[in-house]
Amino acid sequence: MIRIGLLVAAGIVLVIGLLLATGISPAMAGSELIAGAFGSPRAISGSLRETTPLLFAGLAVFLALRAGLFNIGAEGQLVVGAAATAAVALKFPGPIGIVLGMVAGMVAGALWAWPAGAIRAYRNGHEVITTIMLNRVAVLATDWLVGSQGPLRDPTTGGTTTAVLPRHSRLPDLLGPPLSVSSGLLLGLILAGGLWWWLGRTVAGYELRAAGANPTAARFAGVEPQRVMVRAMLSSGALAGLGGAVQVLAFEGRFYQGFSPGYGFDALGVALLAAGNALWTIPAALLFGALSQGGTRLGISGVPKEITGVILGVVILIAGALRYRRVRTVA
């Protein structure tokens, strides 16, 4: 506990030291960060918008972690899910397009995650390596789809983007201006609660946790760790792909090159902060979303926006240390 306290203190000192070194008042930076994240209905709407994809991707990484897998590929799974959703929703306008688009996003994300799960389960190839490689392939492939010669590119625009979805082909907001809350966020909250219940109250959830905690012991208990690993990675990819689908249907209304600013990578911190409880992905995603939104105001105020990246890095470092401590305690 003392080590964790020292780590937290060191992180705070590091951030304050960086601010002072650049001639910026830590108090001013803190107030601007909070105001940018929660200072107005528009700021709160922005924070909730940033929270939504982080929640889906965070749940994806969290589920894999509970199965003993480190899914670094949520970024690629989210991107391919978003591209698939845009393609299907444009083909089938209206509510049916919304449903089919979300299904397409989940299927695309799951299929993109499947090779990493299968290689890990049956060839013992580490999923960190395979998912990192798949991330790069996902970005290149989806960028080509909306590139100058890509089949999904809207020829009526000069940009590398699909056509924009009509309003009736997008997820509705639960609240209107000035405070906008998307129904996509509600879906994420429901999924977090459902995942918490499933992991703790079902046989399949128990098998996943058992395989993640100790594959050898799980095998003696009648659980097949390899099959659980593959199913977990498929489900993880589906959640990340659904996050991409919601981002298209609720916020962006299209797919374009550079679609994700790194939601899948920030999701690693969200999952680590969740500390083994799916419900904790909600405040963790909100924290990361608020820091991202507040960082925009920091940049306008003359504070380097990279400071928020440092803060996020410190948070992830502390979360990782906490997880390492729990693992050692259990061992």
C-alpha positions as MATLAB code, in Angstrom:
seq = 'MIRIGLLVAAGIVLVIGLLLATGISPAMAGSELIAGAFGSPRAISGSLRETTPLLFAGLAVFLALRAGLFNIGAEGQLVVGAAATAAVALKFPGPIGIVLGMVAGMVAGALWAWPAGAIRAYRNGHEVITTIMLNRVAVLATDWLVGSQGPLRDPTTGGTTTAVLPRHSRLPDLLGPPLSVSSGLLLGLILAGGLWWWLGRTVAGYELRAAGANPTAARFAGVEPQRVMVRAMLSSGALAGLGGAVQVLAFEGRFYQGFSPGYGFDALGVALLAAGNALWTIPAALLFGALSQGGTRLGISGVPKEITGVILGVVILIAGALRYRRVRTVA';
ca = [
       0.000    0.000    0.000;
       2.878    2.351    0.783;
       4.370    1.686   -2.652;
       1.085    2.574   -4.349;
       0.830    5.750   -2.300;
       4.344    6.704   -3.316;
       3.499    5.998   -6.952;
       0.429    8.250   -6.802;
       2.447   10.999   -5.134;
       5.206   10.662   -7.721;
       2.657   10.944  -10.519;
       1.178   14.117   -9.057;
       4.631   15.622   -8.561;
       5.544   14.743  -12.151;
       2.508   16.511  -13.614;
       2.961   19.573  -11.395;
       6.663   19.681  -12.236;
       5.957   19.595  -15.969;
       3.445   22.424  -15.643;
       5.820   24.570  -13.609;
       8.653   23.856  -16.046;
       6.536   25.284  -18.862;
       5.600   28.338  -16.804;
       1.986   27.287  -16.259;
       0.136   27.510  -12.970;
      -1.046   24.040  -11.886;
      -4.116   25.614  -10.269;
      -5.037   27.382  -13.507;
      -4.478   24.244  -15.576;
      -6.619   22.204  -13.199;
      -9.468   24.704  -13.236;
      -9.380   24.939  -17.035;
      -9.366   21.156  -17.338;
     -12.413   20.810  -15.085;
     -14.233   23.670  -16.809;
     -13.531   22.143  -20.203;
     -14.953   18.803  -19.095;
     -17.902   19.826  -16.903;
     -18.174   23.626  -16.958;
     -21.240   23.858  -19.206;
     -23.924   21.644  -20.766;
     -21.933   21.657  -23.986;
     -18.784   20.582  -22.138;
     -20.648   17.791  -20.352;
     -22.100   16.634  -23.679;
     -18.593   16.512  -25.108;
     -17.314   14.496  -22.159;
     -20.164   11.993  -22.513;
     -19.504   11.761  -26.241;
     -15.852   10.919  -25.584;
     -16.881    8.481  -22.853;
     -19.105    6.372  -25.107;
     -16.523    4.696  -27.392;
     -14.143    4.375  -24.441;
     -16.803    2.472  -22.511;
     -17.387   -0.054  -25.301;
     -13.682   -0.516  -25.998;
     -12.957   -0.652  -22.266;
     -15.514   -3.430  -21.821;
     -13.882   -5.273  -24.719;
     -10.429   -5.163  -23.148;
     -11.878   -5.893  -19.699;
     -13.610   -9.065  -20.890;
     -10.414  -10.338  -22.466;
      -8.462   -9.576  -19.296;
     -10.887  -11.645  -17.233;
     -10.102  -14.555  -19.553;
      -6.370  -14.043  -19.049;
      -5.888  -12.346  -22.430;
      -4.423   -8.915  -23.145;
      -6.354   -7.623  -26.136;
      -4.282   -4.748  -27.516;
      -6.325   -4.966  -30.715;
      -9.448   -3.102  -29.602;
      -8.352   -0.176  -31.767;
      -8.327   -2.250  -34.942;
     -11.516   -4.087  -34.003;
     -13.290   -0.782  -33.373;
     -12.138    0.626  -36.709;
     -13.198   -2.379  -38.810;
     -16.503   -2.433  -36.944;
     -17.062    1.225  -37.769;
     -16.243    0.699  -41.456;
     -18.563   -2.307  -41.699;
     -21.349   -0.393  -39.982;
     -21.065    2.565  -42.333;
     -21.126    0.288  -45.383;
     -24.220   -1.620  -44.236;
     -26.138    1.380  -42.872;
     -25.663    3.237  -46.152;
     -26.980    0.205  -48.033;
     -30.077   -0.174  -45.839;
     -31.386    3.244  -44.742;
     -33.690    3.686  -41.787;
     -34.134    1.695  -38.547;
     -33.335   -1.615  -40.263;
     -30.004   -0.123  -41.298;
     -29.270    0.837  -37.697;
     -29.865   -2.715  -36.490;
     -28.023   -4.367  -39.367;
     -25.198   -1.842  -39.057;
     -24.694   -2.663  -35.386;
     -24.745   -6.386  -36.137;
     -22.235   -5.862  -38.943;
     -19.955   -3.916  -36.615;
     -20.044   -6.675  -34.009;
     -19.412   -9.414  -36.561;
     -16.529   -7.495  -38.146;
     -14.917   -6.821  -34.769;
     -15.319  -10.443  -33.689;
     -13.861  -11.806  -36.919;
     -10.920   -9.416  -36.655;
     -10.200  -10.647  -33.124;
     -10.650  -14.343  -33.908;
      -7.160  -15.043  -35.359;
      -5.456  -13.702  -32.236;
      -7.658  -15.830  -29.981;
      -7.167  -18.983  -32.052;
      -3.402  -18.535  -32.323;
      -3.161  -17.967  -28.569;
      -5.346  -20.949  -27.710;
      -3.965  -23.556  -30.109;
      -0.453  -22.379  -31.008;
       0.462  -20.430  -27.865;
       1.256  -17.337  -29.925;
       1.019  -14.310  -27.679;
      -2.073  -12.220  -28.336;
      -0.220   -8.963  -27.661;
       1.927   -9.487  -30.756;
      -0.880  -10.667  -33.020;
      -3.345   -7.953  -31.993;
      -0.745   -5.211  -32.457;
      -0.082   -6.461  -35.983;
      -3.806   -6.732  -36.700;
      -4.262   -3.121  -35.563;
      -1.951   -1.901  -38.296;
      -3.594   -4.059  -40.936;
      -7.031   -2.805  -39.858;
      -6.037    0.838  -40.216;
      -4.421    0.310  -43.619;
      -7.330   -1.762  -44.933;
     -10.048    0.634  -43.796;
      -8.076    3.651  -44.999;
      -7.959    2.019  -48.429;
     -11.730    1.470  -48.380;
     -12.311    5.235  -48.263;
      -9.147    6.200  -50.147;
      -9.036    7.774  -53.589;
      -9.815    4.422  -55.265;
     -11.709    2.854  -52.372;
     -15.153    1.298  -52.886;
     -16.698    3.085  -49.893;
     -15.469    6.579  -50.712;
     -18.137    9.152  -51.518;
     -17.217   10.424  -55.015;
     -19.214   13.623  -54.510;
     -16.729   14.886  -51.936;
     -13.050   15.621  -52.167;
     -12.319   13.894  -48.879;
     -11.466   10.337  -47.929;
     -14.817    9.532  -46.380;
     -18.028    7.634  -46.953;
     -21.297    9.392  -47.657;
     -23.038   10.851  -44.619;
     -25.848    8.798  -43.122;
     -29.284   10.447  -43.205;
     -30.759   11.500  -39.891;
     -33.291    8.645  -39.818;
     -30.429    6.141  -40.113;
     -28.726    7.258  -36.919;
     -29.185    6.529  -33.231;
     -31.392    9.117  -31.509;
     -30.372   11.318  -28.602;
     -32.074   10.762  -25.255;
     -31.765   14.448  -24.421;
     -31.579   17.385  -26.776;
     -29.517   20.571  -26.703;
     -27.956   22.068  -24.751;
     -27.218   18.768  -22.948;
     -27.009   15.963  -25.509;
     -26.944   12.354  -24.324;
     -26.866    9.644  -26.972;
     -28.811    6.411  -26.725;
     -25.504    4.769  -27.593;
     -24.220    5.665  -24.131;
     -27.289    4.059  -22.574;
     -26.543    0.891  -24.533;
     -23.005    0.906  -23.165;
     -24.274    1.285  -19.595;
     -26.669   -1.628  -20.093;
     -23.867   -3.777  -21.494;
     -21.628   -2.960  -18.523;
     -24.359   -4.077  -16.130;
     -25.096   -7.151  -18.213;
     -21.439   -8.149  -18.357;
     -21.126   -7.723  -14.588;
     -24.127  -10.016  -14.068;
     -22.986  -12.555  -16.664;
     -19.486  -12.900  -15.235;
     -20.700  -13.294  -11.670;
     -23.966  -15.201  -12.026;
     -23.673  -17.627  -14.942;
     -21.824  -20.872  -15.577;
     -20.232  -19.465  -18.728;
     -19.016  -16.452  -16.777;
     -17.532  -18.697  -14.106;
     -15.744  -20.774  -16.749;
     -14.258  -17.643  -18.301;
     -13.011  -16.370  -14.952;
     -11.654  -19.782  -14.004;
      -9.787  -20.170  -17.285;
      -8.332  -16.693  -16.896;
      -7.239  -17.199  -13.301;
      -5.668  -20.656  -13.664;
      -6.041  -22.604  -16.920;
      -4.566  -25.790  -15.432;
      -6.959  -25.843  -12.482;
      -9.846  -24.949  -14.785;
      -9.040  -27.946  -16.982;
      -9.238  -30.263  -13.965;
     -12.622  -28.702  -13.172;
     -13.920  -29.677  -16.591;
     -13.389  -26.338  -18.345;
     -11.681  -26.245  -21.747;
      -9.384  -23.184  -21.556;
      -8.683  -23.111  -25.300;
     -12.343  -22.922  -26.205;
     -12.936  -20.278  -23.538;
     -10.043  -18.190  -24.878;
     -11.419  -18.193  -28.409;
     -14.934  -17.340  -27.239;
     -13.605  -14.559  -25.024;
     -11.592  -13.005  -27.837;
     -14.562  -13.219  -30.205;
     -16.782  -11.518  -27.623;
     -14.124   -8.913  -26.900;
     -13.816   -8.093  -30.591;
     -17.595   -7.895  -30.919;
     -17.785   -5.336  -28.101;
     -15.047   -3.223  -29.659;
     -16.721   -3.476  -33.067;
     -20.006   -2.408  -31.498;
     -18.200    0.615  -30.090;
     -17.171    1.559  -33.616;
     -20.739    1.011  -34.801;
     -22.140    3.318  -32.134;
     -19.539    5.950  -32.955;
     -20.732    5.943  -36.576;
     -24.459    5.743  -35.871;
     -24.594    8.119  -32.910;
     -21.921   10.744  -33.513;
     -19.945   10.754  -36.749;
     -22.596    9.645  -39.217;
     -19.893    8.385  -41.589;
     -16.540    6.603  -41.745;
     -13.319    8.319  -42.788;
      -9.556    7.922  -42.719;
      -8.140    8.450  -39.228;
     -11.502    7.534  -37.720;
     -10.273    6.714  -34.215;
      -7.919    9.005  -32.288;
      -6.835    6.032  -30.172;
      -9.952    4.920  -28.305;
      -8.797    1.311  -28.373;
      -5.475    2.168  -26.749;
      -7.035    4.387  -24.064;
      -9.377    1.477  -23.375;
      -6.422   -0.394  -21.872;
      -6.348    2.150  -19.064;
     -10.123    1.959  -18.670;
      -9.993   -1.818  -18.298;
      -7.099   -1.701  -15.838;
      -8.887    0.885  -13.703;
     -11.988   -1.323  -13.624;
     -10.086   -3.592  -11.222;
     -11.949   -6.795  -12.047;
     -15.446   -5.266  -11.863;
     -17.266   -4.531  -15.117;
     -19.300   -1.754  -13.482;
     -16.114    0.179  -12.750;
     -15.509    0.574  -16.465;
     -18.227    3.251  -16.357;
     -16.460    5.784  -14.084;
     -13.112    4.822  -15.624;
     -14.375    5.615  -19.127;
     -15.895    8.859  -17.843;
     -12.548    9.861  -16.338;
     -10.717    9.282  -19.610;
     -13.491   10.935  -21.602;
     -13.485   13.991  -19.351;
      -9.702   14.318  -19.590;
      -9.919   14.128  -23.371;
     -12.666   16.748  -23.549;
     -11.015   18.999  -20.961;
      -7.744   18.791  -22.840;
      -9.332   20.692  -25.729;
      -9.925   23.692  -23.495;
      -6.400   23.416  -22.138;
      -5.081   23.791  -25.664;
      -7.215   26.886  -26.235;
      -5.926   28.368  -22.965;
      -2.319   27.975  -24.068;
      -1.594   24.870  -22.010;
      -0.013   22.084  -24.095;
      -2.729   19.521  -24.726;
      -0.079   16.818  -24.330;
      -0.330   17.416  -20.583;
      -3.556   15.411  -20.615;
      -1.624   12.589  -22.248;
       0.843   12.698  -19.373;
      -2.023   12.575  -16.882;
      -3.556    9.607  -18.690;
      -0.180    7.888  -18.715;
       0.181    8.381  -14.977;
      -3.330    7.008  -14.419;
      -2.550    3.920  -16.517;
       0.745    3.429  -14.669;
      -1.005    3.556  -11.307;
      -3.757    1.229  -12.543;
      -1.161   -1.230  -13.807;
       0.657   -1.124  -10.482;
      -2.588   -1.792   -8.635;
      -3.331   -4.773  -10.882;
       0.202   -6.126  -10.408;
      -0.203   -5.847   -6.645;
      -3.529   -7.735   -6.737;
      -2.041  -10.506   -8.883;
       0.901  -10.935   -6.516;
      -1.435  -10.940   -3.513;
      -3.578  -13.692   -5.050;
      -0.486  -15.694   -6.000;
];
